[in-house]
């Protein structure tokens, strides 16, 4: 008996030493982007900047002003954020010490283009200026810039004047209103824009797409110069803004940023709005693709974002990723899964399940109906019983070997898409994590019990929304009835 106790004690000590050794080897900081890839700083007034390099030689210089206000921040005045973005991007805009923006763009030999995609049609090495906007932010972007200090400093000055020293005129406001009304009217013919607007029309405003567009147009036509100026002063404050600098910048770029952006006072940023969802839970769409799409949005309760990020946080993200891999295996459809902690439209955590099934030209018209029946059965089983899967458990030695390899890769890894990484950090307060290699490390620790616990957490409290897209002309009355029945059946989370 004494020998048995001694053996157990020795084994426990060995396990404790092994665990301790691993915890000393792996740190949360190992998974963060290094300053050699992305370095950042915050000025006294709250303005943030990021200096980026992906390690490629010959990188051109890009400078982008990112403003934390987008189409979801209208404060009850539909279209005001879009209208302000048009006003600020106008070449007729007058700003602070720069004067008329068009004159400054001409002095910098810079071409004004409608969007980043238009860069492909430009002559190489011609500097360009564009502005883009999504649900969460507005960007004013300068590309293909010369690397000389005086030129780069002038570019930073231009963005700083747009950021806080713009002056608006009543005549330009009316001009931009006309352009924006045309843009919104024509958005119904743009598949991506009409899809996004349909989400808002159905799940928030409880109306048709045409009714939403008419509402936006009427609102835009009634916006006054005083409203635009007040919105600009309230939202365009230093702590709502950051500067993204990519490529080879002057050695004193930080001093240039401080000089141009550091003089404005620290002002409180307004609280960002959230979409209050209505009772409509199903959106039916049409497209010209011979395929069926089903999008299930399991909207989670909104929680306050925690500033504490640690290894447990990264491991939990890996569990969601592993669950996505498991659910993504389907013989009947292409399945993708994502878990967004702050989904752009909903602005709260959303677990999203997307399914795509190609139209079978030799099957009858019940093919989608049968597919919906099968999906309903599978989802019901997952929600109430969890995911039945087998995860092969590795030996401790093999797990450590694979994780050590992953850790080595993580420490050498450079983020290539620094822009998306920084937007997630600035807009949604997500850590600057090396996402893909981090998952490769933690996935080896995920167990079957972790998957079951993840399912229980996901499906204990949710608000289900479904988007169904079918080919033009395909009869979908029966599909709609089945999906409505599915929503009724699945909208009661398990006890």
C-alpha positions as CSV (number, residue, x, y, z in Angstrom):
1,X,0.0,0.0,0.0
2,X,2.8,2.4,0.9
3,X,4.5,1.7,-2.5
4,X,1.2,2.4,-4.3
5,X,0.8,5.8,-2.5
6,X,4.4,6.7,-3.2
7,X,3.9,5.9,-6.9
8,X,0.7,8.0,-7.1
9,X,2.5,10.9,-5.4
10,X,5.4,10.7,-7.8
11,X,3.1,10.7,-10.8
12,X,1.2,13.7,-9.5
13,X,4.4,15.6,-8.9
14,X,5.6,14.7,-12.4
15,X,2.3,15.9,-13.9
16,X,2.4,19.1,-11.9
17,X,6.0,19.8,-13.0
18,X,5.0,19.1,-16.7
19,X,2.0,21.5,-16.4
20,X,4.2,24.1,-14.8
21,X,6.8,23.8,-17.4
22,X,4.2,24.3,-20.2
23,X,2.7,27.3,-18.5
24,X,6.2,28.9,-18.2
25,X,6.9,28.1,-21.9
26,X,3.7,29.5,-23.3
27,X,2.6,33.1,-22.6
28,X,-0.4,35.0,-23.9
29,X,2.1,37.5,-25.4
30,X,3.4,34.8,-27.6
31,X,0.2,35.0,-29.7
32,X,0.1,38.7,-30.1
33,X,1.4,40.6,-33.1
34,X,5.0,41.8,-32.4
35,X,6.1,45.5,-32.6
36,X,8.3,44.5,-35.6
37,X,5.1,43.7,-37.5
38,X,2.6,46.2,-36.0
39,X,3.6,48.9,-33.4
40,X,1.1,51.2,-31.9
41,X,0.8,54.3,-29.7
42,X,-1.8,56.6,-28.2
43,X,-1.5,60.4,-28.0
44,X,-2.5,62.3,-24.9
45,X,-5.8,63.3,-26.5
46,X,-6.7,59.6,-27.2
47,X,-5.8,59.5,-30.9
48,X,-4.3,56.2,-31.8
49,X,-1.8,55.3,-34.5
50,X,-0.5,52.0,-35.9
51,X,2.7,51.6,-37.8
52,X,2.8,48.4,-39.9
53,X,5.2,46.2,-41.9
54,X,4.5,42.7,-43.3
55,X,8.2,42.1,-44.0
56,X,8.0,42.4,-47.8
57,X,10.6,44.5,-49.5
58,X,9.5,47.3,-51.8
59,X,6.3,48.0,-49.9
60,X,4.6,51.2,-51.0
61,X,3.5,53.8,-48.5
62,X,-0.2,53.9,-47.4
63,X,-1.8,56.2,-44.8
64,X,-5.4,55.7,-43.8
65,X,-7.6,57.7,-41.4
66,X,-10.0,55.3,-39.7
67,X,-13.1,56.9,-38.1
68,X,-15.2,54.9,-35.6
69,X,-18.6,55.8,-37.0
70,X,-20.4,54.0,-39.8
71,X,-23.8,53.4,-41.3
72,X,-24.9,51.9,-38.0
73,X,-24.3,55.2,-36.1
74,X,-27.0,57.5,-37.5
75,X,-28.5,58.3,-34.1
76,X,-32.0,58.2,-35.4
77,X,-31.3,60.4,-38.4
78,X,-31.2,57.9,-41.2
79,X,-28.4,58.5,-43.7
80,X,-26.5,61.3,-41.8
81,X,-23.3,59.3,-41.4
82,X,-23.3,58.5,-45.2
83,X,-24.0,62.1,-46.0
84,X,-21.2,63.4,-43.8
85,X,-18.8,60.9,-45.4
86,X,-19.7,62.3,-48.8
87,X,-19.2,65.9,-47.6
88,X,-15.8,65.0,-46.2
89,X,-14.7,63.2,-49.4
90,X,-15.8,66.0,-51.7
91,X,-13.0,67.7,-53.5
92,X,-14.8,71.0,-52.9
93,X,-14.4,70.5,-49.1
94,X,-12.5,73.3,-47.3
95,X,-10.3,72.2,-44.4
96,X,-8.3,74.2,-41.8
97,X,-4.9,75.3,-43.0
98,X,-5.0,73.2,-46.2
99,X,-7.8,75.1,-47.9
100,X,-9.7,73.4,-50.7
101,X,-9.0,69.7,-50.8
102,X,-8.9,69.6,-54.6
103,X,-6.0,72.1,-54.6
104,X,-4.1,69.9,-52.1
105,X,-4.7,66.8,-54.1
106,X,-3.4,68.5,-57.2
107,X,-0.3,69.7,-55.3
108,X,0.3,66.1,-54.2
109,X,-0.3,64.8,-57.8
110,X,-3.0,62.6,-56.3
111,X,-5.9,61.0,-58.2
112,X,-9.3,60.8,-56.4
113,X,-11.0,57.4,-57.0
114,X,-14.4,56.1,-55.9
115,X,-13.1,53.0,-54.0
116,X,-10.0,50.9,-53.3
117,X,-10.9,48.4,-56.0
118,X,-10.5,51.2,-58.6
119,X,-6.7,51.2,-57.9
120,X,-6.4,48.3,-60.3
121,X,-7.3,50.5,-63.2
122,X,-4.8,53.2,-62.4
123,X,-1.4,53.8,-63.9
124,X,1.2,52.2,-61.5
125,X,2.8,54.6,-59.0
126,X,0.2,57.3,-59.3
127,X,-0.9,58.3,-55.8
128,X,-4.6,57.9,-55.1
129,X,-7.2,59.0,-52.6
130,X,-10.4,57.2,-51.8
131,X,-13.0,56.9,-49.0
132,X,-15.0,53.9,-48.0
133,X,-17.6,53.1,-45.3
134,X,-19.2,50.1,-43.7
135,X,-21.4,49.4,-40.7
136,X,-18.7,50.1,-38.2
137,X,-16.4,52.8,-39.6
138,X,-15.5,55.3,-42.2
139,X,-12.1,55.5,-43.9
140,X,-10.1,58.1,-45.8
141,X,-7.3,56.4,-47.6
142,X,-4.1,57.6,-49.3
143,X,-2.3,55.0,-51.5
144,X,0.9,54.7,-53.5
145,X,2.5,57.6,-51.7
146,X,6.0,58.9,-52.2
147,X,8.3,58.1,-49.3
148,X,10.0,61.5,-49.0
149,X,9.5,63.2,-45.6
150,X,7.9,66.4,-46.9
151,X,5.4,64.5,-49.1
152,X,4.4,62.1,-46.3
153,X,4.1,65.0,-43.9
154,X,1.7,66.8,-46.3
155,X,-0.4,63.6,-46.6
156,X,-0.7,63.3,-42.8
157,X,-1.6,67.0,-42.6
158,X,-4.4,66.5,-45.1
159,X,-5.9,63.7,-43.2
160,X,-5.6,65.6,-39.9
161,X,-7.5,68.5,-41.3
162,X,-10.3,66.2,-42.6
163,X,-10.4,64.6,-39.1
164,X,-11.1,67.7,-37.2
165,X,-11.0,71.0,-39.1
166,X,-13.5,70.6,-41.9
167,X,-15.8,73.5,-42.9
168,X,-19.1,72.9,-44.7
169,X,-21.3,75.0,-47.0
170,X,-25.0,74.9,-47.6
171,X,-24.5,74.7,-51.4
172,X,-22.2,71.7,-51.1
173,X,-24.6,70.0,-48.7
174,X,-27.5,70.2,-51.3
175,X,-25.1,69.0,-54.0
176,X,-24.1,65.9,-52.0
177,X,-27.7,65.2,-51.0
178,X,-28.5,64.8,-54.7
179,X,-25.6,62.4,-55.2
180,X,-26.4,60.4,-52.1
181,X,-30.1,60.1,-53.0
182,X,-29.1,58.7,-56.4
183,X,-26.7,56.3,-54.7
184,X,-29.3,55.0,-52.3
185,X,-31.9,54.7,-55.1
186,X,-29.6,52.6,-57.2
187,X,-28.4,50.5,-54.3
188,X,-31.4,48.2,-54.8
189,X,-29.7,47.0,-58.0
190,X,-26.4,46.2,-56.2
191,X,-26.6,42.7,-54.8
192,X,-24.3,43.3,-51.8
193,X,-25.8,46.6,-50.8
194,X,-29.4,45.4,-51.3
195,X,-28.7,42.3,-49.2
196,X,-27.4,44.4,-46.3
197,X,-30.2,46.9,-46.6
198,X,-32.7,44.0,-46.7
199,X,-31.4,42.7,-43.4
200,X,-32.0,46.1,-41.7
201,X,-35.4,46.5,-43.4
202,X,-36.6,43.1,-42.2
203,X,-35.0,42.5,-38.8
204,X,-34.9,46.1,-37.5
205,X,-37.3,48.4,-39.3
206,X,-39.9,45.7,-40.0
207,X,-40.6,47.0,-43.5
208,X,-39.8,46.2,-47.2
209,X,-36.6,47.2,-48.9
210,X,-38.4,49.9,-50.9
211,X,-40.0,51.3,-47.8
212,X,-36.6,51.5,-46.1
213,X,-35.0,53.2,-49.1
214,X,-37.8,55.8,-49.2
215,X,-37.4,56.4,-45.5
216,X,-33.7,57.0,-46.0
217,X,-34.2,59.4,-48.9
218,X,-36.8,61.5,-47.1
219,X,-34.5,61.7,-44.0
220,X,-31.5,62.7,-46.1
221,X,-33.4,65.5,-47.9
222,X,-34.4,67.0,-44.6
223,X,-30.9,67.1,-43.0
224,X,-29.7,70.6,-42.3
225,X,-26.3,72.1,-42.3
226,X,-26.5,72.5,-38.5
227,X,-27.2,68.8,-38.1
228,X,-24.2,67.8,-40.2
229,X,-21.9,70.2,-38.2
230,X,-23.2,68.9,-34.9
231,X,-22.7,65.3,-35.9
232,X,-19.2,66.0,-37.1
233,X,-18.2,67.8,-33.9
234,X,-19.7,65.0,-31.7
235,X,-18.4,61.9,-33.5
236,X,-15.1,63.1,-35.1
237,X,-13.1,63.3,-31.9
238,X,-9.5,62.1,-31.4
239,X,-10.4,59.0,-29.4
240,X,-12.8,57.9,-32.1
241,X,-10.0,58.0,-34.7
242,X,-6.8,56.2,-35.6
243,X,-4.1,56.5,-38.3
244,X,-2.9,53.4,-40.1
245,X,0.5,53.7,-41.7
246,X,1.7,50.8,-43.8
247,X,5.0,50.5,-45.6
248,X,8.3,52.4,-45.4
249,X,7.5,55.7,-43.6
250,X,9.9,58.5,-42.7
251,X,12.0,57.7,-39.5
252,X,10.2,60.5,-37.6
253,X,6.7,59.6,-38.6
254,X,5.6,59.4,-35.0
255,X,6.7,63.1,-34.5
256,X,4.8,64.0,-37.6
257,X,1.6,62.3,-36.3
258,X,2.0,64.0,-32.9
259,X,2.4,67.4,-34.5
260,X,-0.7,67.0,-36.8
261,X,-3.1,65.1,-34.6
262,X,-2.0,65.9,-31.1
263,X,-3.2,69.5,-30.9
264,X,-6.9,68.7,-30.6
265,X,-8.3,68.4,-27.1
266,X,-9.4,65.1,-25.6
267,X,-13.2,64.9,-25.9
268,X,-15.6,62.1,-24.8
269,X,-16.8,59.8,-27.7
270,X,-20.5,59.2,-28.0
271,X,-21.9,55.7,-27.2
272,X,-22.4,53.6,-30.2
273,X,-25.9,52.6,-31.0
274,X,-27.2,49.0,-31.3
275,X,-29.9,47.7,-33.5
276,X,-33.0,46.6,-31.6
277,X,-34.4,43.6,-33.5
278,X,-38.1,43.3,-34.1
279,X,-40.3,40.2,-34.2
280,X,-39.6,39.3,-37.9
281,X,-37.2,36.4,-38.0
282,X,-37.2,35.3,-41.7
283,X,-35.8,37.0,-44.8
284,X,-36.4,35.5,-48.2
285,X,-34.1,36.7,-51.0
286,X,-33.6,35.9,-54.7
287,X,-30.4,35.8,-56.8
288,X,-29.3,34.7,-60.3
289,X,-27.1,31.9,-59.1
290,X,-28.2,28.2,-59.5
291,X,-27.8,27.5,-55.8
292,X,-29.7,27.6,-52.5
293,X,-28.3,29.5,-49.5
294,X,-29.5,29.2,-45.9
295,X,-28.0,31.5,-43.3
296,X,-28.8,30.8,-39.6
297,X,-27.9,33.6,-37.2
298,X,-28.0,32.5,-33.6
299,X,-27.9,36.0,-31.9
300,X,-26.4,35.7,-28.4
301,X,-27.1,38.0,-25.5
302,X,-25.2,41.2,-25.6
303,X,-22.5,41.4,-22.9
304,X,-20.0,44.1,-21.9
305,X,-16.7,43.6,-23.6
306,X,-14.0,42.4,-21.2
307,X,-10.6,44.1,-21.3
308,X,-9.1,40.9,-19.8
309,X,-7.7,38.6,-22.5
310,X,-5.6,35.6,-21.6
311,X,-4.8,32.0,-22.7
312,X,-8.2,30.8,-21.6
313,X,-9.8,33.4,-24.0
314,X,-7.6,32.1,-26.9
315,X,-8.4,28.5,-26.1
316,X,-12.2,29.2,-26.0
317,X,-11.9,30.8,-29.5
318,X,-10.1,27.5,-30.6
319,X,-13.1,25.5,-29.3
320,X,-15.5,27.6,-31.5
321,X,-13.1,27.0,-34.4
322,X,-13.0,23.3,-33.9
323,X,-16.8,23.2,-33.6
324,X,-17.0,25.0,-36.9
325,X,-14.8,22.4,-38.5
326,X,-17.0,19.6,-37.2
327,X,-20.2,21.2,-38.3
328,X,-18.7,22.1,-41.6
329,X,-18.5,18.5,-42.7
330,X,-21.6,17.7,-44.8
331,X,-22.2,15.5,-47.8
332,X,-25.2,17.4,-49.0
333,X,-24.1,21.0,-48.8
334,X,-21.1,23.3,-48.3
335,X,-21.2,24.5,-44.7
336,X,-19.3,27.4,-43.1
337,X,-19.5,28.4,-39.5
338,X,-18.3,31.5,-37.7
339,X,-18.5,33.0,-34.3
340,X,-18.3,36.8,-34.3
341,X,-18.0,38.5,-30.9
342,X,-19.3,41.8,-32.3
343,X,-21.1,41.0,-35.5
344,X,-21.2,44.2,-37.7
345,X,-25.0,44.4,-38.3
346,X,-26.2,43.0,-34.9
347,X,-23.4,44.5,-32.8
348,X,-23.4,41.6,-30.4
349,X,-22.1,38.0,-30.4
350,X,-23.6,36.0,-33.3
351,X,-23.0,32.3,-34.1
352,X,-23.6,32.0,-37.8
353,X,-24.2,28.8,-39.8
354,X,-24.2,29.1,-43.6
355,X,-25.2,26.3,-45.9
356,X,-25.0,26.3,-49.7
357,X,-26.5,23.6,-51.9
358,X,-26.1,23.6,-55.7
359,X,-29.3,23.3,-57.8
360,X,-29.5,19.7,-59.1
361,X,-30.8,20.1,-62.7
362,X,-32.1,16.5,-62.7
363,X,-33.9,16.6,-59.4
364,X,-37.5,17.7,-58.9
365,X,-38.6,21.0,-57.3
366,X,-38.8,19.3,-53.9
367,X,-35.0,19.2,-53.6
368,X,-34.8,22.3,-51.4
369,X,-37.9,21.4,-49.4
370,X,-36.3,18.0,-48.6
371,X,-33.0,19.7,-47.8
372,X,-34.8,22.1,-45.3
373,X,-36.5,19.1,-43.7
374,X,-33.1,17.4,-43.2
375,X,-31.4,20.6,-41.9
376,X,-34.3,21.1,-39.4
377,X,-33.8,17.6,-38.1
378,X,-30.1,18.0,-37.7
379,X,-30.3,21.4,-36.1
380,X,-32.9,20.2,-33.6
381,X,-30.6,17.3,-32.7
382,X,-27.6,19.6,-32.2
383,X,-29.5,22.2,-30.2
384,X,-31.0,19.6,-27.8
385,X,-28.3,16.9,-27.8
386,X,-25.1,18.6,-28.8
387,X,-22.7,17.5,-31.5
388,X,-22.0,13.8,-31.5
389,X,-18.4,13.5,-32.6
390,X,-15.3,11.7,-31.9
391,X,-12.0,13.6,-31.4
392,X,-9.0,11.4,-31.3
393,X,-7.0,12.1,-28.2
394,X,-3.3,12.5,-28.7
395,X,-0.7,11.3,-26.2
396,X,0.8,14.0,-24.0
397,X,4.1,13.7,-25.8
398,X,2.5,14.0,-29.3
399,X,0.4,17.0,-28.2
400,X,3.5,18.8,-26.8
401,X,5.4,18.1,-30.0
402,X,2.7,19.5,-32.2
403,X,2.2,22.5,-30.0
404,X,5.9,23.2,-29.8
405,X,6.0,23.2,-33.6
406,X,3.0,25.5,-33.7
407,X,4.6,27.8,-31.1
408,X,7.8,28.1,-33.2
409,X,5.7,29.0,-36.2
410,X,3.7,31.6,-34.2
411,X,6.8,33.4,-33.0
412,X,8.1,33.7,-36.6
413,X,4.7,34.6,-38.1
414,X,4.0,38.0,-39.6
415,X,0.5,39.1,-40.2
416,X,0.0,40.0,-43.8
417,X,-3.5,41.6,-43.7
418,X,-2.5,44.2,-41.1
419,X,-5.4,46.4,-42.1
420,X,-8.2,44.0,-41.1
421,X,-6.3,43.1,-37.9
422,X,-6.0,46.7,-36.9
423,X,-9.7,47.5,-37.7
424,X,-10.8,44.6,-35.5
425,X,-8.5,46.0,-32.7
426,X,-9.6,49.6,-33.0
427,X,-13.3,49.2,-33.9
428,X,-14.2,46.2,-31.8
429,X,-11.3,46.2,-29.1
430,X,-10.2,42.8,-30.2
431,X,-6.6,41.9,-29.3
432,X,-3.9,42.0,-32.0
433,X,-3.7,38.2,-32.2
434,X,-2.1,36.0,-34.8
435,X,-5.4,34.3,-35.5
436,X,-4.6,31.3,-37.7
437,X,-1.4,30.1,-36.1
438,X,-3.0,30.6,-32.6
439,X,-5.8,28.2,-33.6
440,X,-3.2,25.7,-34.8
441,X,-1.7,25.6,-31.3
442,X,-4.8,25.3,-29.2
443,X,-6.8,23.0,-31.4
444,X,-4.8,20.1,-30.1
445,X,-6.2,20.7,-26.6
446,X,-9.9,20.7,-27.6
447,X,-11.8,17.6,-26.3
448,X,-15.2,16.2,-27.0
449,X,-16.4,17.6,-23.7
450,X,-15.2,21.1,-24.7
451,X,-17.4,20.7,-27.8
452,X,-20.4,19.7,-25.8
453,X,-20.0,22.5,-23.3
454,X,-19.6,25.0,-26.2
455,X,-22.9,23.8,-27.7
456,X,-24.7,24.1,-24.4
457,X,-23.5,27.7,-24.0
458,X,-24.4,28.6,-27.6
459,X,-27.9,27.2,-27.5
460,X,-29.0,27.9,-24.0
461,X,-30.1,31.5,-24.9
462,X,-30.4,32.8,-28.4
463,X,-32.5,34.7,-30.9
464,X,-32.7,32.9,-34.2
465,X,-32.8,34.8,-37.5
466,X,-32.8,33.0,-40.9
467,X,-32.0,34.3,-44.4
468,X,-32.9,32.0,-47.3
469,X,-31.8,32.8,-50.9
470,X,-33.2,30.9,-53.9
471,X,-32.7,31.3,-57.6
472,X,-35.0,33.7,-59.5
473,X,-38.2,32.0,-60.5
474,X,-37.8,29.1,-58.1
475,X,-41.1,28.5,-56.2
476,X,-40.4,29.2,-52.6
477,X,-43.9,29.4,-50.9
478,X,-43.5,25.9,-49.4
479,X,-39.9,26.7,-48.4
480,X,-41.0,29.8,-46.6
481,X,-43.7,27.9,-44.7
482,X,-41.2,25.2,-43.7
483,X,-38.7,27.8,-42.5
484,X,-41.3,29.7,-40.5
485,X,-42.2,26.3,-38.8
486,X,-38.6,25.7,-38.2
487,X,-38.2,29.1,-36.5
488,X,-41.2,28.4,-34.3
489,X,-39.8,25.0,-33.4
490,X,-36.2,26.1,-32.8
491,X,-36.8,29.4,-31.2
492,X,-37.4,27.8,-27.8
493,X,-33.9,27.0,-26.5
494,X,-33.5,23.7,-24.5
495,X,-33.9,23.8,-20.8
